[in-house]
Amino acid sequence: MMWLTWRQFRPQAIAAAAVLAVLAAVLLVSGLSLAHLYTTTGIPACHAHHDCESLASGFLMHARSGSYDRLHGIAAAIVLLAPAVIGMFWGAPLITREIETGTFRLAWNQSVSRYRWIGVKLGLIGLASMAAAAVASLMVTWWAAPINRAVVLAGSASPTTVNRFTPAAFAASGIVPVGYAAFAFALGVTAGVLVRRTVPAMAVTLAAFAAVQLAWPNWIRPHLIAPVHAVLALGKVSLGGFGDGPGNSLFLAVGSKGDGWILSSHAANAAGQVISRVPGGCSTQTGGPGAFLACLARNGVRAAVTYQPGSRYWTFQWYETAIFLVLAAVLATFCYWRVSRRALA
């Protein structure tokens, strides 16, 4: 049964290996160049000279202005799309192909029981899905390591608001792609078992997985760990926007806090109470943005921030991976029960 499953899966495995090989070659050459740039910039020894922020900021500007940024985007897109592709082309056809051709009857009339038949298929190809996602994510994570370290060192001086917690970056690095791949594969198999037609099952898999990927970072991930609340001086944060609006209303939003994840922010006093109106004498019309911020600071205006610290990145990665692996196991168990206990046709 293992040999038959491998023979059926071999074309997909070869295609995946080819894509990973090309990605590895490109990232290796570019990654070594990026690591060399990180070293020659002087960042590894910056603590001795107390100039880490400026050096890291310069490195990030160079990395984003060159081909590194484009390559990072392409590589991240491949890792981001891989689970969906696995679910559609590896998971959905796994059972439907056998149903549509009727070959499952022949398999079950041999020495292989339906229990072993579905168990081997789910186990072998499910592990292959997780391995492919893990290799791709490992390569991208290794490549982006100098950039991630520089973002942490640059802090509020970072020239980019993109960090590891942004939805696309988070889903395309670390270990969560392994959980996504397992879930997408199991979701595809489940859709195939229920729909029993390959193309409709592929469409259902894509729609369901896309819905989960869109909803999860907005509604679920922020609440996996209780966020941190802080009231900070305006000079301690990087503002994403500020100004005075109609009716003398005050607008102030924090754009980033180092490599942390900003969930919400607003203008506040020292006690953390919301300030909705511009203090008297402060205006963007007199003196420009710099003078306006200075006036706000003199009047005790601060930034109340709700955020997830950057130090929690790997905690979120492990939590989310575990959740999706459990969901994948539940779906796989359902598929095993459905195939082993009920007739497919």
N, C-alpha and C positions, 0 to 999 in steps of 0.2 A: 504493500500500500504506500509506503514511503517513496519507493521508486516511481510508482505511477503518479503520485502527486507531484513529485519533482519534475517528471517528464511533462506534465501538463503546465506546470508553472515556469518551466525553463525559459521561454521567450520573454516573459515579463521580468524574470530575474536578470537575464542578460541585458535587457534595455536599461534596467535600473543601475546595474553595475557600470554600464558605459557612461551614463549621465554622471554618476558619482566619480568616475575616473577623470572625466573632463573637468568637473568642478574642482576636484582635488589638485589637479595640475595647475589650473589657473590660480587658485587660492594660495597654493604653495609659493609660487613665484612672487605674487603680489604681497603675500603675507610676510615673506622674508624682507622684502623691500620696505614694507611699513614698519616692521620691527627695527630695521636699521635706522630709519628716519627717527623713530622714537628714541633710540639710543643716542644718535648724533645730536639730537636737539638738546641733550643735557638733562632730560627729565630724571633719569635714575639717580643722579647726584644732586637734585634740586633742593632737598631738605637741608643740606649743608649750607647752601647759599640763600635759603629762604625766598626763593623766587619760583616756587612750583606753579603758582597760579598763572603767572605770565608765560612761562615756558609751555605749560600744558595748553593754555589758550592758543598760543602760536601754532603748536602742533596740530590742534583740532582745526584751525583755520586752513592750514596747509592740506590736511587730509581731506577736508570737505571741498576744497577748491580744485583738487586734482581728480584723477581717474579712480581713486580709492572710493570715493563716495558713490560713484555709479556702480562700481563692482560690488560694493557692499549691498546696494539696493537690489541688484540682480540676484546675488547669492541668497539674500534674505527672502526674496520672492520665491525662489526655488524651494527653500525649506518650508516656507509658509504654505505653498500650494501642494507640496508633496503628500500630506495626509489626505487632502481631498481627492487627489489623483489615485492614491492607494485605495480609498474607499470606493471610488467609482469603477476602477479597472481591475482591482484585485479582489475586493470584497463582494460587490454586487453580482458579478458573473459567476462567482464560485459555485453557487447552488443552481441558479437559473440556467446556466449553460448545461448542466446535467439534466435538468427538468425538460428543457426545450428539445434536447437531442434524445432523451429517454435512456441515456447510458447508465443512469443510476440503477435501473432494474438489472442490467447485466452485472454490475459490480456487486449488488447484494445477493445475486444468485451464485456467486462464486464463494470462496472461503472467507471473504471479508464481510463482517456484519456491518449494519448501518451505524452502530455505535462507534466502531473503530473508523469507519469511513469518514464520518463527520468530525470525529475527534482529531484524526491525523491532519485533515485539511485545515481545520481551524488552528491547530497548534503550529504546524509547519509554516503556513503562509502568514499567520499572525506574528510569529517570531521574526520572520523575514521582513515584515512591514516595520516592526519596531527597530530592527537592526538597521534598515535603510535610513529611517528617520534619524536614528542616533548618530550614524556616521556623518550624514549631511550636517546636522546641527553641531556636532563636534568640530567639524572643519570651519564652519562659519564663526563659532564661538572662539576658536583659537585665532582665527584671522582678526577678529574685532577686539581681541584682548587689549592691545595697546590703546585703542580709542576709548574703551570703557575705563581703563585706568586713568587716562588723561581727563575724562569727564569728571571723575571723582576729585582729581587734584585741582582742576580749574574752578570747581565750585560755582559761585555766582559770577565768576569772570568768564565762564564758558560761552563761546560765541554761538552755540547751538542749543536749542531747547529739546532736541531729540535725545532721549536717554533710554536706558534698558527697559523702563516701565511703559513706554508707549506701546499700544496694542500690537502693532506689527513687529516691532523689535523684540518684545517679550515673547511672542509666539514663534519667532524664528531663531531663537537661541536657547542656550541652556539645555535642560532635559525635558521640557514640556512637549517638544515635537514627538517624543517617544509616546507619551500619553495620548496625544492627538492622533497619531498614526494608528495605535491600537484601537482607539475609540472609532475612528473613521472606518477602519477595516471591519470591525464588528457591526457597525451601523450599516455598512454596505451589505454584509451577509444577511443581516436581519431584514433589510429592505427586500433582498432577493427572495428570502424564504416567504415573506408575506405577499409580495407582488407577483412573483413567479415569472416575470418577464424581464429580460436583461436591460433593455433600453429604459423602460419606465423605472426600474429599480435604480439605475444609475442616476436618473434625474431626481428621484426621491432622496437618494443619498447626498447628492450635491446640495439640494435645497435645505435638507435638515442640518447638514454639517455647517453650511454657511450661516444658517440662522443661529446655531449655537455659538459660532465664532464671533458673530456680531453682538449677540446679547451678553455673552460671558464677561468680557472686559468692562462693560458698562454697569451691569446689574449684579453680578456675582463676585468677581474678583475683588472689588474694593472692600467687600465685607468679610473676606476670609480671615482677616486680622483687624482688630480694632485700630483705627488710625490714631495718629498723634495730633494733638491740638497745641498750637503755640501762638503767642503774640510777640512779634518781632519788630525791632526798629526798621525803618524803611531802608537804611543802609545795609542791613543784614540779609536782604533778599534781592532777587532779580525780578523786577517788575515787568509784567507782560503788557500792562496798559494802565493808564491813569488819566484823569482829567476832570473838568467840571462840566456838568450838563445842564439841561433846562431846569429852571427853578432852583438854581444853585446846588444841584445834586452832585454828590461826589462819587466818582468811579475809580476804583483801584483794584487791580488784580495781580496776583503773584504769578510770574511766568515759570519760574523754576527755583528749586532749592537744592543746589548741587545735583546729585544724581537721584534725588528723591522723587516721589510721585505726588504731585499736587492734586488733591481731590476738590478742594474749594478754598476760596480766599475772599476777604473783604476788608475794608477800612475799619479800624477799631481804635478805641482808646486803650490806655494801659491796662484796664481791667478786662479787656476783651469784648466790651460792648460795641455793637455795630454803630458806626458813624455814617449817616446817609447824606449829610449836608457839608459843604465846604466851609471851613472856619472863616470868620470874617477877615478880610484883607488878603486872602489867598485867591489867585486867579491865574489861569494860564495866559491871559491876555496881557498881563503885566510882568515882564521879566522872563517869559518863556518857561519851558518845562522844568529846567533846573531850579529856577527861583520858586516855582510852584511847589516842588517837592521839598525844598528847604523850608518854605513857609508851613507846609503840612507838618514837618518834623518839629518845628518850633512850637506848634500848637498841640503837640502830643499825639498826633495821628500816627498810628502804627498799622502793621499788617497782621491780621488774624488769619492763620493758615491751618488747614486740616490736610495732613499729608501722610504718606507712607515713607519712612526713611529708606535710603538706598541700601542700608545694611540688611534690609528684609528681603532683598531680591531673591536670594536662593531659598529662603523660607517659603516665599510665594511659589517658586518653581516646584519645590517638593510637594507642597500642598496640592497644587493644581494637577501635577502629574499623577499623584496618588488618586485623586478624585476621578480623573479620566480613565485610569487603569481599572478602577472599580466599576465604572460604568461599562467599560469594554467587557469586563468579566461577566457582568449581569447580562448584557446582550448576547455574549457567546454562550452562556448557559441556557438562555432562552432558545437560541438556535439549535443547540444540541438536543434539548428536550423536544422541540418542535419536529426536528428531522427524525429523531430516534423513536418517537412515540406516535407520530401521525404519518399518514400516507402523503407523499408529495404530489401525487396525481391520481 
